[in-house]
């Protein structure tokens, strides 16, 4: 019953907007020669729209000049991204934040040249900063934000990739092993 009431309210609001859109600035009615009908709304339509809205919450949105933001409702986080790194914070209250700033990328002993003028590809839940010899790709979904470093011209696929990030935060940082970094407040011991 509830699912049928929402489309009815939507159609009522749509018909009111449709009616008022045919009145000119003087308040006199503009004659209409055609009658528009609303498409049939069923449960499948409602579920499809709801699913689309939920998925779009993970999309990246441009704020200005190569800077983007994304939210992750499931993890209660907000991300501000730029070509040089990203800032993670609590989604609503913004009580804490952690920034990750890219300092260097090495393949083997070779240091890649960093620059601030990437080509940007924004495809809903995937954001890619494409540089000359590497790319930084961000994926945002219900599991969280993932950051990938993609090396374009790695002559030897056997070379070691080393990424140096500088972390800024008032939170406690602890490296558990070579692949796990934990960032927590002092109260969550």
PAPAKOL-749808 format. One record per residue (C-alpha): residue in three letters; chain; x, y, z. Coordinates in Angstrom, 2 decimals, padded with zeros to 5 digits. Each point is the difference from the previous one (the first is absolute). Layout:
N
+------+------+---------+---------+---------+
! semi ! fise !       x !       y !       z !
+------+------+---------+---------+---------+
!  Ala !    A !       X !       Y !       Z !
...
+------+------+---------+---------+---------+
***
This chain:
189
+------+------+---------+---------+---------+
! semi ! fise !       x !       y !       z !
+------+------+---------+---------+---------+
!  Unk !    A !  000.00 !  000.00 !  000.00 !
!  Unk !    A !  002.82 !  002.39 !  000.95 !
!  Unk !    A !  001.71 ! -000.54 ! -003.39 !
!  Unk !    A ! -003.18 !  001.04 ! -001.83 !
!  Unk !    A ! -000.50 !  003.19 !  002.06 !
!  Unk !    A !  003.44 !  001.49 ! -000.84 !
!  Unk !    A ! -000.51 ! -000.16 ! -003.80 !
!  Unk !    A ! -003.49 !  001.50 !  000.42 !
!  Unk !    A !  001.44 !  002.93 !  001.99 !
!  Unk !    A !  002.74 !  000.37 ! -002.64 !
!  Unk !    A ! -002.60 !  000.09 ! -002.80 !
!  Unk !    A ! -002.08 !  002.56 !  001.89 !
!  Unk !    A !  003.07 !  002.25 !  000.47 !
!  Unk !    A !  000.95 ! -000.52 ! -003.65 !
!  Unk !    A ! -003.49 !  000.96 ! -001.19 !
!  Unk !    A !  000.07 !  003.17 !  002.14 !
!  Unk !    A !  003.39 !  000.97 ! -001.48 !
!  Unk !    A ! -001.28 ! -000.85 ! -003.49 !
!  Unk !    A ! -003.09 !  002.18 !  000.50 !
!  Unk !    A !  001.93 !  003.00 !  001.33 !
!  Unk !    A !  002.56 ! -000.20 ! -002.77 !
!  Unk !    A ! -002.72 !  001.03 ! -002.47 !
!  Unk !    A ! -000.77 !  003.34 !  001.66 !
!  Unk !    A !  001.93 !  003.02 ! -001.26 !
!  Unk !    A !  001.54 !  002.83 !  002.07 !
!  Unk !    A ! -003.23 !  002.07 ! -000.08 !
!  Unk !    A ! -001.88 ! -002.87 !  001.60 !
!  Unk !    A ! -002.08 ! -000.75 ! -003.08 !
!  Unk !    A ! -000.25 ! -003.54 ! -001.26 !
!  Unk !    A !  001.82 ! -001.09 ! -003.14 !
!  Unk !    A ! -002.17 ! -002.25 ! -002.20 !
!  Unk !    A !  001.20 ! -003.60 ! -000.18 !
!  Unk !    A ! -000.65 ! -001.99 ! -003.16 !
!  Unk !    A !  001.38 ! -003.36 !  001.25 !
!  Unk !    A ! -000.67 ! -002.04 !  003.07 !
!  Unk !    A !  003.00 ! -001.68 !  001.61 !
!  Unk !    A ! -000.39 ! -003.27 !  001.84 !
!  Unk !    A !  002.32 ! -001.36 !  002.67 !
!  Unk !    A !  001.63 ! -003.38 ! -000.57 !
!  Unk !    A ! -001.38 ! -002.93 !  001.96 !
!  Unk !    A !  001.73 ! -000.29 !  003.35 !
!  Unk !    A !  000.32 ! -003.44 !  001.54 !
!  Unk !    A !  002.07 ! -001.69 !  002.71 !
!  Unk !    A !  002.75 ! -000.88 ! -002.46 !
!  Unk !    A !  000.38 !  003.67 ! -000.96 !
!  Unk !    A !  000.16 !  001.04 !  003.66 !
!  Unk !    A !  002.64 ! -002.67 !  000.82 !
!  Unk !    A !  002.08 !  000.96 ! -003.05 !
!  Unk !    A ! -000.01 !  003.70 !  000.93 !
!  Unk !    A !  000.80 ! -000.76 !  003.66 !
!  Unk !    A !  002.92 ! -002.26 ! -001.00 !
!  Unk !    A !  001.30 !  002.68 ! -002.40 !
!  Unk !    A ! -000.09 !  002.68 !  002.72 !
!  Unk !    A !  001.86 ! -002.25 !  002.46 !
!  Unk !    A !  002.70 ! -000.83 ! -002.57 !
!  Unk !    A !  000.42 !  003.67 ! -000.99 !
!  Unk !    A !  000.87 !  000.90 !  003.60 !
!  Unk !    A !  003.45 ! -001.50 ! -000.67 !
!  Unk !    A !  000.65 !  002.15 ! -003.11 !
!  Unk !    A !  002.83 !  002.52 ! -000.13 !
!  Unk !    A ! -001.04 !  003.65 ! -000.42 !
!  Unk !    A !  002.28 !  002.76 ! -001.22 !
!  Unk !    A !  000.30 !  002.89 !  002.43 !
!  Unk !    A !  002.51 !  002.16 ! -001.92 !
!  Unk !    A !  003.26 ! -000.12 ! -002.01 !
!  Unk !    A !  000.93 ! -003.73 !  000.07 !
!  Unk !    A ! -001.45 ! -000.42 !  003.49 !
!  Unk !    A ! -002.77 ! -002.50 !  000.66 !
!  Unk !    A ! -001.98 ! -001.28 !  002.93 !
!  Unk !    A ! -001.85 ! -003.19 !  000.79 !
!  Unk !    A ! -001.96 ! -001.27 !  002.97 !
!  Unk !    A ! -000.30 ! -003.52 !  001.28 !
!  Unk !    A ! -003.15 ! -000.28 !  002.07 !
!  Unk !    A !  000.58 ! -003.64 !  000.95 !
!  Unk !    A !  003.37 !  000.85 !  001.58 !
!  Unk !    A ! -001.14 !  003.47 !  001.15 !
!  Unk !    A !  002.89 !  001.71 ! -001.80 !
!  Unk !    A !  000.59 !  002.95 ! -002.33 !
!  Unk !    A !  002.96 !  000.28 ! -002.35 !
!  Unk !    A !  001.53 !  003.07 ! -001.65 !
!  Unk !    A !  002.35 ! -000.98 ! -002.83 !
!  Unk !    A !  002.63 !  001.85 ! -002.02 !
!  Unk !    A !  002.86 ! -001.05 ! -002.31 !
!  Unk !    A !  002.38 ! -000.05 !  002.98 !
!  Unk !    A ! -002.07 ! -002.06 !  002.46 !
!  Unk !    A ! -003.19 ! -000.05 !  002.00 !
!  Unk !    A ! -001.57 !  001.01 !  003.29 !
!  Unk !    A ! -002.24 ! -002.47 !  001.85 !
!  Unk !    A ! -002.37 !  001.24 !  002.70 !
!  Unk !    A ! -003.16 ! -000.92 !  001.80 !
!  Unk !    A ! -002.94 !  000.48 ! -002.35 !
!  Unk !    A ! -002.21 !  002.33 !  002.06 !
!  Unk !    A !  001.58 !  001.24 !  003.21 !
!  Unk !    A !  003.58 !  000.30 ! -001.32 !
!  Unk !    A !  001.46 ! -000.65 !  003.46 !
!  Unk !    A !  003.19 ! -001.51 ! -001.44 !
!  Unk !    A !  001.87 ! -000.05 ! -003.30 !
!  Unk !    A !  003.03 ! -001.64 ! -001.55 !
!  Unk !    A !  001.80 !  001.22 ! -003.10 !
!  Unk !    A !  002.19 ! -002.14 ! -002.24 !
!  Unk !    A !  002.40 !  002.02 ! -002.16 !
!  Unk !    A !  001.99 ! -001.64 ! -002.80 !
!  Unk !    A !  003.72 !  000.75 !  000.34 !
!  Unk !    A !  001.75 ! -002.43 ! -002.38 !
!  Unk !    A ! -000.50 ! -003.06 ! -002.17 !
!  Unk !    A !  002.89 ! -002.35 ! -000.80 !
!  Unk !    A !  000.17 ! -002.97 ! -002.35 !
!  Unk !    A !  003.12 ! -001.87 !  000.98 !
!  Unk !    A !  002.61 !  002.74 !  000.50 !
!  Unk !    A ! -001.62 !  002.40 ! -002.47 !
!  Unk !    A ! -001.95 !  002.94 !  001.44 !
!  Unk !    A ! -003.02 !  001.00 ! -002.08 !
!  Unk !    A ! -000.54 !  003.67 ! -000.72 !
!  Unk !    A ! -003.08 !  001.35 !  001.81 !
!  Unk !    A ! -002.03 !  002.79 ! -001.56 !
!  Unk !    A ! -003.18 !  001.90 !  000.80 !
!  Unk !    A ! -001.62 !  000.01 ! -003.44 !
!  Unk !    A ! -001.69 ! -003.36 ! -000.54 !
!  Unk !    A ! -002.70 ! -001.02 ! -002.42 !
!  Unk !    A ! -003.08 ! -000.85 !  002.07 !
!  Unk !    A ! -002.49 ! -002.75 ! -000.70 !
!  Unk !    A ! -003.10 ! -000.01 !  002.22 !
!  Unk !    A ! -002.28 ! -002.99 ! -000.53 !
!  Unk !    A ! -002.52 !  000.06 !  002.86 !
!  Unk !    A !  001.64 ! -002.17 !  002.71 !
!  Unk !    A !  003.47 !  000.05 ! -001.61 !
!  Unk !    A !  002.25 !  003.06 ! -000.16 !
!  Unk !    A !  003.36 ! -000.15 ! -001.82 !
!  Unk !    A !  002.75 !  002.62 ! -000.01 !
!  Unk !    A !  002.05 ! -000.96 ! -003.10 !
!  Unk !    A !  003.57 !  001.34 !  000.02 !
!  Unk !    A !  002.76 ! -000.54 ! -002.61 !
!  Unk !    A !  001.50 ! -003.20 !  001.43 !
!  Unk !    A ! -002.53 ! -001.06 !  002.63 !
!  Unk !    A ! -003.61 !  000.30 !  001.08 !
!  Unk !    A ! -001.71 !  000.24 !  003.37 !
!  Unk !    A ! -003.39 ! -001.68 !  000.00 !
!  Unk !    A ! -002.62 !  000.28 !  002.74 !
!  Unk !    A ! -002.93 ! -002.41 !  000.34 !
!  Unk !    A ! -002.83 !  000.86 !  002.41 !
!  Unk !    A ! -002.61 ! -002.62 !  000.91 !
!  Unk !    A ! -001.67 ! -001.52 !  003.05 !
!  Unk !    A !  003.28 ! -001.62 !  001.09 !
!  Unk !    A !  001.77 !  003.38 !  000.19 !
!  Unk !    A !  002.39 !  002.15 ! -002.04 !
!  Unk !    A !  002.79 ! -001.85 ! -001.81 !
!  Unk !    A !  003.08 !  001.74 ! -001.43 !
!  Unk !    A !  001.95 ! -001.71 ! -002.81 !
!  Unk !    A !  003.34 !  001.07 ! -001.45 !
!  Unk !    A !  000.37 ! -001.06 ! -003.64 !
!  Unk !    A !  003.45 !  000.22 ! -001.60 !
!  Unk !    A ! -000.19 !  000.46 ! -003.78 !
!  Unk !    A !  003.51 ! -000.71 ! -001.33 !
!  Unk !    A !  001.48 ! -002.41 !  002.49 !
!  Unk !    A !  002.75 ! -001.59 ! -002.13 !
!  Unk !    A !  000.50 ! -002.81 !  002.45 !
!  Unk !    A ! -003.19 ! -001.38 !  001.49 !
!  Unk !    A !  002.24 ! -001.49 !  002.67 !
!  Unk !    A !  000.97 !  003.44 !  001.38 !
!  Unk !    A ! -001.07 !  000.91 !  003.48 !
!  Unk !    A ! -002.60 !  002.74 !  000.26 !
!  Unk !    A !  000.52 !  002.41 !  002.88 !
!  Unk !    A ! -002.49 !  002.77 !  000.79 !
!  Unk !    A !  000.87 !  002.62 !  002.61 !
!  Unk !    A ! -002.96 !  001.69 !  001.66 !
!  Unk !    A !  000.07 !  002.63 !  002.71 !
!  Unk !    A ! -002.81 ! -000.37 !  002.53 !
!  Unk !    A ! -001.36 !  002.99 !  001.91 !
!  Unk !    A ! -002.35 ! -000.55 !  002.94 !
!  Unk !    A ! -000.42 !  000.44 !  003.73 !
!  Unk !    A ! -001.02 ! -003.64 !  000.17 !
!  Unk !    A !  002.33 ! -002.80 !  001.07 !
!  Unk !    A !  001.77 ! -001.80 ! -002.90 !
!  Unk !    A !  001.28 ! -003.55 !  000.32 !
!  Unk !    A !  001.66 ! -002.15 ! -002.67 !
!  Unk !    A ! -001.02 ! -003.60 !  000.78 !
!  Unk !    A !  002.13 ! -001.55 ! -002.75 !
!  Unk !    A !  001.27 !  000.86 ! -003.49 !
!  Unk !    A ! -003.56 !  000.21 ! -001.38 !
!  Unk !    A ! -002.22 !  001.15 !  002.88 !
!  Unk !    A ! -000.27 !  003.48 !  001.43 !
!  Unk !    A ! -002.50 !  000.69 !  002.78 !
!  Unk !    A ! -001.10 !  003.53 !  000.86 !
!  Unk !    A ! -002.07 !  000.42 !  003.16 !
!  Unk !    A ! -000.73 !  002.43 !  002.78 !
!  Unk !    A !  001.60 ! -000.50 !  003.38 !
!  Unk !    A ! -003.33 ! -001.07 !  001.53 !
!  Unk !    A ! -000.34 ! -003.10 ! -002.23 !
!  Unk !    A !  002.83 ! -002.04 !  001.52 !
+------+------+---------+---------+---------+
***
